[in-house]
Amino acid sequence: MFHTSNLFHVSSVLNRQSIAQHGLDWTRMGAAPGIAGSRRPEVEGVFVCQGEEEAEFFLQIINNTGGAVDLWSVDGIDEGLLLDNGNGFVYLPSRIPAEQVRLVRSDVPRQLDS
C-alpha cells in the first residue's frame, strides 16, 4: 500500500488535449516549451508539485511557456517513487495515465514582469 499525496502538474494550455487523452508523458513534449522554458524534456519523467503552494510558485513565478497554463491534480502516485532533479524539484520517472490526472484550473495567465 502507498500514500497518495496532494500532487499537481503545471503545463501549457497547448498541451491540454494531449494530457486529457494520453496523460502526462514527457515523450510527447513539443506543443509548447516546458514550464521552465525548456524545449525538450529535462529528465525522463514527469515533474510534479508537492502541494498547492509549490504549484502556485510555478503558476505565477516560473511560467516560461510564453502563455497561459493549466493546473492538473495527479492522483494515485507513491511519493516514495519521486526523484529529486538536483534542484529541489521532484519528478516521477514514469508516465502518468490520463485516468490519474484531472484539470483543476485552466487558462491561468502568465504573470508579466512589473
C-alpha positions, 0 to 999 in steps of 0.5 A: 500500500502507498500514500497518495499525496496532494500532487499537481502538474503545471503545463501549457494550455497547448498541451491540454488535449494531449494530457486529457487523452494520453496523460502526462508523458514527457515523450510527447513534449513539443506543443509548447516549451516546458514550464521552465522554458525548456524545449525538450524534456529535462529528465525522463519523467514527469515533474510534479508539485508537492502541494498547492503552494509549490504549484502556485510558485510555478503558476505565477513565478516560473511560467516560461511557456510564453502563455497561459497554463493549466493546473492538473491534480495527479492522483494515485502516485507513491511519493516514495517513487519521486526523484529529486532533479538536483534542484529541489524539484521532484519528478516521477520517472514514469508516465502518468495515465490520463485516468490519474490526472484531472484539470483543476484550473485552466487558462491561468495567465502568465504573470508579466514582469512589473 
